[in-house]
Every structure is written in C-alpha cells, then in structure tokens.
Amino acid sequence: MRFWRRTSEILGFSRVPNRDPELLEKGWWHSFEFPSGERVDGVRSTQGLNRQLARFHVPNDLSGKRVLDIGAWDGWFSFEMERRGADVLAVDSWDNPRFRYAHTQFNSRVHYCVEDLYDLTPRKIGHFDIVLFFGGLYHLKHPVLALEKVCALTRDVAYVESHVIDRGLRSALRATRAVMEFYETNELAGRADNWIGPNSRCLLALCRVAGFARARLESVAEHRAYVTCYRAWDCPEGGYSGSAPTLIKAIHNRDRGINFCSSRDEYISCWFRTAQRNLRREDVRPIVGAWGATPLSLEPRGGDVWQANFKLPPGLDSGFHDVKVGISQGAFSNACRIAVDVAPVTDSLVVTGLCDGRTWKPDEVRLQPDGIIAVWVAGLPYNADLNNTEVILGGRRLAVEHVAAPEAGQPTQVNARVPADFPVGQHSVQVRVANTVSAPIDLMVVVR
C-alpha cells in the first residue's frame, strides 16, 4: 500500500471517496490567515492547530534546524515551522493544489516533495533535526515499517500524533497491555481509509520497536495521542555517575559477524560485564554512534556477564560505527566497532604464521578427533568476520570459528576447524576475502 492510498479520490486519490461532509463543504483541512488578509476556514481551526503543536513543546526558535513534515496536506505545520526559522521539507504522496496556493500566499521557501513515505530514505533527502508525523500512522497498513522510515530520517526528535483506542478499552487493559485493532474495511468511523487503531501504550511500543531510543507520551485527548520520540538517551543533570560496564563484544545476532545491512531488519547482540545486580531490560542503554536503541531482551550469561539484543538503529550512514552500552544513569562502556553497508575490500593478503590452535605447535594441526588451525593474516580489512573470511586447506573450505579484531600494523588471528575425516599429510593453506587470495603456505595434518 502506498502512503494515504485509501484516502479520498476527491482530494486526488483513487480508491475510496471521502464522505466527511465538513471537508467536502470547506475544501480545506487546515485554516489559514494569509499576509494579504485573506482567511481560509478549514476543518481544523488555527487555534486547534496551535494547541496540537503546543502539546509537543516545539521550540519557538528553530533557526538552523532542518524540519521534515510528513503528510503535510494543506501545509499549516510546514509554514509554521518555517515561520519559526527552520529549513523545511514538506512531503505528501499527492500534489495538493491548496498547499501550492498557500505556498504562494506566504511567499514561502518550504521545499515541497510529492513522494511515498515508504520510498523516503536519508540517501534521497538527508536527515532532519525534527520530523513531524501527524495524523498519518493509522492510515497505513504497515505501521512499524512506516515508523522505521520516520526514525531513519530523524536526527534528534520526531513528533508523532495518531488516533488511539484508549477510551474504548477497559481501564485495566489500557494500563497493562499494548493492544491494537485492525480495520479490514470501514470499521473505524465508516471510513475505508483507516487501517489500525493502537492504544497509547501500543503506540509507544511501536515507536520504540521502530528504533527510537525513547518515546514519551505527552497527552491523550479526544481519541488522539501525542508522542515525542527521541533518537538519543537523555543525559542526566550533573552528568553520568557510577561505573561503566565493560563491553565484551557486539555482533550480528544471527550470523555472529560484525557486518550489517541498513536496508534489512537486523539486530545487534552485545555481551557486557557489570558489577550491578538485578538488572532490568529498562536499565540498559545501548548506543550505536550517536543514536540509542531500546533493548528487546536482556539475559544473564553467568557471573557478572549479561547479553542484550537490540535493533540496528535506522538511518545509520555507511561506514564503521562504535557500539557502547550504559547502565541506568552510569557512564557508557568502551566501544566495539561494527560495519554498516561496507563491502570487505583488500588489495593483498599474506599468511604470516600457522599453528595448531590447541597445542600451538607451528606449521601443523593435530586431529583429536578434529583439529583447530590458527592462522595469522596480514592485510585483512577491518570488517573481516566469520562470514566473509575463508580459510582453505588443501582446496577444501573450512568452518571459520573466530576472527580477531584487526589491529593496525599487526597480523590478525583467524581460527578454523579441521574436520575429523580430513586426510593426513601435507596440504596448502590459503585465506580468501572477496576476490583476494593469499599465497599458499604448507601445513602438516597429523593424527593423535
């Protein structure tokens, strides 16, 4: 489904006519007072629009800020952000003539883009300090994907306003469960342009799962919820206190590597050590680069070691990023690096040493019943991992079990398992990454 696909053909869409009598009568959704003195009486009054914006505590001075208004419609919020000093991009999936008329009346410099929400990416339009996403979520069949798109475009904060079903739920269910209704046809208000109805608790959960570090409910009024979503963790007054945990490793939760693809739904697993006991998931604050992520799980791994899993934050630039973790209001840990959208590239690979990974005897591996070979390689790219580094023994590819983090100017250790049925005798060892292969080095395979 395209953004707003089920909305009125009268207003430029193709599927379902809008039977809102007030909108049909007025023509405009937003009200305006133009510099010429002309007044437009839309469905939403200027007082109501101002009240909506006030619920989010948007700063009055937005000088130097870049703002994105998704689903701009007639454009009142876009032009108000411009009035406050922001550089504004307004986006909708259809070319609204009323927006263009208002744009002319204000002699505005707001950029107007006719584009589908699902097609918006940081590579196309960049990142924005503030993103407005008002009245759009419940019109979308894929709400989490939509919020992931919003998150990817947000540098600092997103303001989300949506229809919610709090009033129709029992108080106990409202307080304890994240629930959402799905509307196959016109169950909501007799309109077929509505797909979902979350309660406010569910709306907050959707925002966190989509990749925001924090989601704060500002208010709920007249079946509408107002949520402020942050990309970063809050900094406590007076700075961070308490000891920092020690990050042991941060890897792909599925393939155990350090390479990630920003266009996929991928997750990071991090292992860390802390003296703090009785940790809750809510106590753990991972960050990747400058952006936080809400942990989806937290498990003890014995002693003082814990494992947390969290979503790769949407919108990361291609390159290497530091992963850190903090506990409650304490300082953040040391960093482990991951690669996002980085192809492994190297011009030369040189095997500088071989030995048995158990006995450390050079130039041989002992089967007992299987064997472990440790290979030291110069020239491995920084994002070499279990999935893109091959160890080939006698023409047979081995299972790579460990790739150490490369250190500048030093060979990198790679461990691979030699199966128990491998023939004894002398064989050549080579290492391959992408299209680069090292020269062969002899290794003796022996039995216990």
C-alpha positions as CSV (number, residue, x, y, z in Angstrom):
1,M,0.0,0.0,0.0
2,R,1.2,3.5,-0.8
3,F,1.1,6.3,1.7
4,W,-2.5,7.6,2.0
5,R,-3.6,5.1,-0.7
6,R,-7.0,4.6,0.8
7,T,-7.8,8.3,1.1
8,S,-10.3,10.3,-0.9
9,E,-10.4,10.4,-4.7
10,I,-12.0,13.8,-4.4
11,L,-8.7,15.0,-2.9
12,G,-6.5,13.4,-5.5
13,F,-6.7,9.7,-4.6
14,S,-8.2,6.8,-6.5
15,R,-9.8,4.2,-4.3
16,V,-12.4,5.4,-1.7
17,P,-14.4,8.6,-1.8
18,N,-14.2,10.7,1.3
19,R,-17.6,11.2,2.8
20,D,-16.6,13.7,5.5
21,P,-19.3,16.3,5.0
22,E,-17.3,19.1,6.7
23,L,-14.3,18.5,4.5
24,L,-16.5,18.3,1.4
25,E,-18.1,21.6,2.3
26,K,-15.0,23.5,3.3
27,G,-12.5,22.0,0.8
28,W,-9.6,22.9,3.1
29,W,-8.4,20.7,6.1
30,H,-6.2,23.5,7.6
31,S,-7.3,27.0,8.3
32,F,-5.1,29.9,7.3
33,E,-4.6,33.6,7.8
34,F,-2.6,34.9,4.8
35,P,-0.5,38.1,4.8
36,S,-2.9,39.6,2.3
37,G,-5.7,39.4,4.9
38,E,-7.4,36.5,3.2
39,R,-8.7,34.0,5.7
40,V,-9.4,30.3,4.9
41,D,-11.9,28.5,7.2
42,G,-10.8,24.8,7.1
43,V,-11.9,21.8,9.1
44,R,-9.1,22.4,11.6
45,S,-9.1,25.9,13.2
46,T,-5.8,27.8,13.6
47,Q,-6.5,27.7,17.4
48,G,-6.8,23.9,17.3
49,L,-3.7,23.6,15.1
50,N,-1.7,25.8,17.6
51,R,-3.0,23.7,20.5
52,Q,-1.8,20.5,18.8
53,L,1.7,21.9,18.3
54,A,1.8,23.2,21.8
55,R,1.3,19.6,23.2
56,F,4.8,18.8,21.9
57,H,6.6,21.8,23.3
58,V,8.2,22.6,20.0
59,P,10.8,25.4,20.4
60,N,9.7,28.8,19.2
61,D,13.1,29.4,17.7
62,L,14.1,26.8,15.1
63,S,16.9,28.8,13.5
64,G,19.4,26.5,11.9
65,K,17.2,23.4,12.3
66,R,16.1,21.2,9.4
67,V,12.4,20.0,9.7
68,L,10.5,17.3,7.8
69,D,6.7,17.4,7.7
70,I,5.4,14.0,6.5
71,G,1.8,14.1,5.2
72,A,1.8,17.9,5.0
73,W,-1.6,18.1,3.5
74,D,-2.5,21.8,3.2
75,G,0.8,22.7,4.9
76,W,-0.1,24.7,8.0
77,F,2.6,22.9,10.1
78,S,5.2,23.3,7.4
79,F,4.7,27.0,7.1
80,E,4.6,27.4,10.9
81,M,8.0,25.6,11.2
82,E,9.3,28.0,8.5
83,R,7.9,31.0,10.5
84,R,9.9,29.8,13.5
85,G,13.1,29.8,11.4
86,A,13.5,26.2,10.2
87,D,14.6,25.0,6.8
88,V,11.5,22.8,5.9
89,L,10.8,19.9,3.6
90,A,7.1,19.1,3.2
91,V,6.2,15.7,1.8
92,D,2.9,14.2,0.7
93,S,2.0,11.4,-1.7
94,W,-0.1,13.7,-4.0
95,D,0.3,17.2,-5.4
96,N,-2.1,19.2,-3.2
97,P,-3.1,22.4,-5.1
98,R,-4.1,24.0,-1.8
99,F,-0.6,23.6,-0.4
100,R,0.8,25.3,-3.5
101,Y,-1.7,28.1,-3.2
102,A,-0.8,28.7,0.5
103,H,2.9,28.4,-0.5
104,T,2.4,31.3,-2.9
105,Q,0.4,33.4,-0.5
106,F,3.2,33.1,2.1
107,N,5.9,33.7,-0.4
108,S,7.3,30.6,1.2
109,R,10.7,28.8,0.7
110,V,9.4,25.5,2.1
111,H,10.5,22.7,-0.3
112,Y,7.6,20.5,-1.5
113,C,8.1,16.9,-2.4
114,V,5.5,14.5,-3.8
115,E,6.8,11.2,-2.6
116,D,5.6,8.0,-1.0
117,L,6.6,7.6,2.7
118,Y,7.9,4.1,2.2
119,D,10.3,5.4,-0.6
120,L,11.8,8.1,1.6
121,T,15.4,7.4,2.7
122,P,18.3,9.5,4.1
123,R,20.2,9.0,0.9
124,K,17.4,10.7,-1.0
125,I,16.5,13.6,1.3
126,G,19.0,13.5,4.2
127,H,18.4,13.6,8.0
128,F,16.3,16.1,9.8
129,D,16.6,17.6,13.3
130,I,12.8,17.4,13.7
131,V,10.3,15.2,12.0
132,L,6.5,15.9,12.2
133,F,4.3,12.8,11.6
134,F,0.8,14.0,12.3
135,G,-2.4,12.0,11.6
136,G,-0.7,9.5,9.3
137,L,0.0,6.3,11.1
138,Y,-3.5,4.9,11.4
139,H,-3.9,5.3,7.6
140,L,-1.0,2.9,7.0
141,K,-1.2,-0.9,6.7
142,H,2.4,-1.3,7.8
143,P,2.8,0.9,10.9
144,V,6.1,-0.4,12.2
145,L,7.7,-0.1,8.7
146,A,6.3,3.5,8.5
147,L,7.8,4.4,11.9
148,E,11.1,2.8,10.9
149,K,11.2,5.2,7.9
150,V,10.4,8.1,10.2
151,C,13.1,7.1,12.6
152,A,15.7,6.7,9.8
153,L,15.1,10.3,8.7
154,T,15.2,11.7,12.3
155,R,18.5,13.0,13.7
156,D,17.1,14.3,17.0
157,V,13.4,14.2,17.7
158,A,10.1,13.1,16.0
159,Y,6.7,14.3,17.0
160,V,4.0,11.6,16.3
161,E,0.3,12.2,16.6
162,S,-2.2,9.4,16.0
163,H,-5.7,8.1,16.5
164,V,-5.8,5.8,19.6
165,I,-8.5,3.5,21.1
166,D,-7.8,4.2,24.8
167,R,-11.4,5.3,25.5
168,G,-12.9,2.1,24.2
169,L,-10.8,-0.2,26.4
170,R,-11.3,-1.4,30.0
171,S,-9.1,0.6,32.4
172,A,-7.0,-2.5,33.3
173,L,-6.3,-3.4,29.7
174,R,-5.4,0.3,29.0
175,A,-2.9,0.3,31.7
176,T,-1.2,-3.0,31.3
177,R,-1.4,-4.2,27.7
178,A,-0.2,-2.9,24.3
179,V,-3.1,-3.6,22.0
180,M,-4.1,-2.6,18.5
181,E,-7.2,-3.0,16.4
182,F,-7.0,-3.8,12.7
183,Y,-9.7,-2.5,10.3
184,E,-10.1,-4.6,7.2
185,T,-12.7,-2.3,5.6
186,N,-14.6,0.6,7.1
187,E,-14.9,-0.4,10.8
188,L,-13.4,2.8,12.0
189,A,-15.8,5.7,11.6
190,G,-17.3,4.2,8.5
191,R,-14.2,5.1,6.5
192,A,-12.1,2.7,4.5
193,D,-9.0,4.9,4.7
194,N,-8.2,3.7,8.2
195,W,-6.2,0.5,8.9
196,I,-5.2,0.4,12.5
197,G,-6.1,1.7,16.0
198,P,-3.5,1.2,18.7
199,N,-3.9,2.2,22.3
200,S,-1.4,4.7,23.6
201,R,0.7,2.0,25.3
202,C,0.9,0.2,22.0
203,L,1.8,3.4,20.1
204,L,4.7,4.0,22.5
205,A,5.9,0.4,21.9
206,L,5.6,0.8,18.2
207,C,7.8,3.8,18.3
208,R,10.5,2.1,20.4
209,V,10.4,-1.1,18.3
210,A,10.9,1.0,15.2
211,G,14.2,2.2,16.5
212,F,13.8,5.2,18.7
213,A,15.7,5.2,22.0
214,R,12.9,6.8,24.0
215,A,9.2,7.5,23.4
216,R,7.3,9.9,25.8
217,L,3.6,10.2,25.9
218,E,2.7,13.9,26.1
219,S,-1.0,13.6,26.3
220,V,-4.2,11.8,25.1
221,A,-7.2,13.8,24.2
222,E,-10.3,13.1,22.1
223,H,-9.1,9.7,20.7
224,R,-5.7,11.2,19.8
225,A,-2.3,10.5,21.4
226,Y,0.7,12.8,21.2
227,V,4.2,11.1,21.5
228,T,7.6,12.6,21.4
229,C,10.3,10.2,20.1
230,Y,14.0,10.7,20.7
231,R,17.0,9.2,18.9
232,A,19.3,9.6,21.9
233,W,19.3,8.7,25.6
234,D,18.7,11.6,28.0
235,C,21.8,12.9,29.7
236,P,21.2,13.2,33.5
237,E,21.6,16.5,35.2
238,G,25.1,16.8,36.5
239,G,26.5,14.2,34.1
240,Y,26.8,10.5,34.3
241,S,27.5,8.8,37.6
242,G,28.5,5.3,38.6
243,S,31.0,2.9,37.0
244,A,30.7,2.0,33.3
245,P,30.1,-1.6,32.2
246,T,32.8,-3.4,30.2
247,L,31.6,-4.3,26.7
248,I,33.0,-7.7,25.7
249,K,31.7,-7.9,22.1
250,A,28.9,-6.6,19.8
251,I,28.0,-8.8,16.9
252,H,25.2,-9.7,14.5
253,N,22.6,-11.7,16.5
254,R,22.1,-14.2,13.7
255,D,25.4,-14.7,11.8
256,R,27.8,-13.6,14.7
257,G,29.7,-11.3,12.4
258,I,30.2,-7.5,12.6
259,N,28.7,-6.6,9.2
260,F,25.2,-5.1,9.0
261,C,22.9,-4.1,6.1
262,S,20.8,-0.9,6.7
263,S,18.0,-1.9,4.4
264,R,17.2,-5.0,6.4
265,D,15.7,-5.6,9.8
266,E,18.9,-6.5,11.7
267,Y,19.8,-6.8,15.4
268,I,22.9,-6.5,17.5
269,S,23.8,-8.8,20.3
270,C,26.1,-7.4,22.9
271,W,27.8,-9.1,25.8
272,F,28.9,-6.9,28.7
273,R,30.2,-7.2,32.2
274,T,28.9,-5.2,35.2
275,A,29.0,-5.4,38.9
276,Q,25.4,-4.2,39.1
277,R,23.0,-6.9,40.1
278,N,19.3,-7.5,39.4
279,L,19.4,-5.7,36.0
280,R,16.2,-5.0,34.2
281,R,15.9,-4.5,30.5
282,E,14.8,-0.9,31.1
283,D,18.2,-0.3,32.9
284,V,20.3,-1.0,29.8
285,R,21.0,1.8,27.3
286,P,22.9,0.7,24.1
287,I,24.1,3.3,21.6
288,V,25.4,2.9,18.1
289,G,27.3,6.0,17.0
290,A,25.2,8.9,18.5
291,W,21.9,7.0,18.5
292,G,20.3,5.0,21.2
293,A,18.3,1.8,20.8
294,T,15.8,0.2,23.1
295,P,16.8,-3.4,24.2
296,L,14.3,-6.0,23.2
297,S,15.8,-8.7,25.5
298,L,18.3,-8.9,28.4
299,E,19.6,-12.3,29.7
300,P,22.2,-13.2,32.4
301,R,25.1,-15.2,31.0
302,G,26.7,-16.3,34.2
303,G,28.7,-14.4,36.8
304,D,28.7,-10.7,36.1
305,V,28.1,-11.1,32.3
306,W,24.9,-10.1,30.5
307,Q,23.6,-10.3,27.0
308,A,21.3,-7.6,25.4
309,N,19.7,-7.7,22.0
310,F,18.6,-4.5,20.2
311,K,17.7,-3.3,16.7
312,L,20.3,-1.7,14.5
313,P,19.3,2.0,14.6
314,P,17.6,3.0,11.3
315,G,19.3,5.7,9.2
316,L,23.0,5.0,10.0
317,D,25.4,6.2,7.3
318,S,27.5,3.7,5.5
319,G,30.8,3.1,7.4
320,F,32.1,1.9,10.8
321,H,30.2,2.8,14.0
322,D,31.1,2.4,17.7
323,V,28.7,0.3,19.8
324,K,28.6,1.1,23.5
325,V,26.3,0.3,26.4
326,G,25.4,2.2,29.6
327,I,23.6,1.0,32.8
328,S,20.9,3.3,34.2
329,Q,22.5,6.7,34.7
330,G,26.0,5.4,34.7
331,A,28.8,6.2,32.2
332,F,29.0,4.4,28.9
333,S,31.3,1.4,28.3
334,N,34.3,1.0,26.0
335,A,33.5,0.7,22.3
336,C,33.3,-2.2,19.9
337,R,33.0,-1.4,16.2
338,I,30.6,-2.7,13.6
339,A,30.4,-2.1,9.9
340,V,27.2,-0.9,8.1
341,D,26.9,-1.3,4.3
342,V,30.7,-1.7,4.0
343,A,32.0,-4.2,1.4
344,P,35.1,-6.1,2.6
345,V,37.9,-4.9,0.4
346,T,41.7,-5.6,0.5
347,D,44.5,-5.5,-2.1
348,S,46.7,-8.1,-0.5
349,L,46.5,-11.0,2.0
350,V,49.6,-12.6,3.4
351,V,49.7,-15.6,5.8
352,T,52.4,-14.8,8.3
353,G,52.0,-17.8,10.6
354,L,50.3,-21.1,11.2
355,C,49.9,-23.4,14.2
356,D,47.7,-25.9,16.0
357,G,45.1,-24.0,17.8
358,R,45.3,-26.3,20.8
359,T,48.9,-27.2,21.2
360,W,50.3,-24.1,19.5
361,K,52.8,-26.2,17.6
362,P,53.8,-24.3,14.4
363,D,53.1,-25.5,10.9
364,E,50.9,-28.5,11.9
365,V,47.4,-29.3,13.1
366,R,46.6,-32.4,15.1
367,L,43.3,-34.3,14.6
368,Q,41.9,-35.4,18.0
369,P,39.5,-36.2,16.5
370,D,39.0,-32.9,14.8
371,G,41.5,-30.1,14.8
372,I,41.8,-26.3,15.2
373,I,44.1,-24.3,13.0
374,A,45.2,-20.8,13.9
375,V,46.2,-18.6,11.0
376,W,47.8,-15.2,11.3
377,V,47.0,-13.0,8.3
378,A,48.2,-9.6,7.3
379,G,46.0,-7.4,5.1
380,L,42.6,-8.4,6.4
381,P,40.1,-5.5,6.1
382,Y,38.7,-4.1,9.4
383,N,35.3,-5.6,8.7
384,A,36.6,-9.1,8.2
385,D,34.4,-11.6,10.1
386,L,33.2,-15.2,10.2
387,N,31.0,-14.7,7.1
388,N,33.4,-13.1,4.6
389,T,36.8,-14.7,5.6
390,E,37.6,-18.1,4.1
391,V,40.3,-20.5,5.2
392,I,41.0,-23.1,2.5
393,L,43.0,-26.2,3.4
394,G,44.1,-28.5,0.5
395,G,41.4,-26.9,-1.6
396,R,38.7,-27.5,1.0
397,R,36.9,-24.6,2.7
398,L,37.0,-24.9,6.5
399,A,34.4,-23.6,9.0
400,V,35.8,-20.3,10.4
401,E,35.1,-20.0,14.1
402,H,37.0,-16.9,15.1
403,V,38.3,-13.7,13.5
404,A,40.0,-11.4,15.9
405,A,39.6,-7.6,15.7
406,P,42.3,-6.3,13.4
407,E,45.0,-4.1,15.0
408,A,46.8,-1.5,12.9
409,G,50.1,-2.9,11.5
410,Q,49.6,-6.3,13.1
411,P,48.5,-9.7,11.6
412,T,45.0,-10.8,12.5
413,Q,44.4,-14.2,14.1
414,V,41.8,-16.4,12.3
415,N,40.8,-19.8,13.7
416,A,39.2,-22.6,11.6
417,R,38.0,-26.1,12.4
418,V,39.6,-29.0,10.5
419,P,37.1,-31.9,10.2
420,A,38.0,-35.4,11.7
421,D,37.9,-37.0,8.3
422,F,40.5,-34.7,6.7
423,P,43.3,-36.7,5.1
424,V,46.7,-36.6,7.0
425,G,49.7,-35.3,5.2
426,Q,51.0,-32.0,3.9
427,H,48.5,-29.6,2.5
428,S,48.5,-25.9,1.5
429,V,46.6,-23.2,3.4
430,Q,45.2,-20.1,1.8
431,V,43.0,-17.3,3.1
432,R,40.4,-15.5,0.8
433,V,38.4,-12.3,1.3
434,A,36.2,-11.3,-1.6
435,N,38.3,-11.7,-4.7
436,T,41.7,-11.6,-3.0
437,V,43.5,-14.8,-2.1
438,S,46.8,-15.3,-0.2
439,A,49.7,-17.3,-1.5
440,P,49.7,-20.9,-0.3
441,I,51.6,-21.9,2.9
442,D,52.3,-25.6,3.7
443,L,50.7,-27.2,6.8
444,M,51.1,-30.8,8.1
445,V,47.9,-32.6,9.2
446,V,48.7,-35.3,11.7
447,V,46.7,-37.6,14.0
448,R,47.0,-38.0,17.8
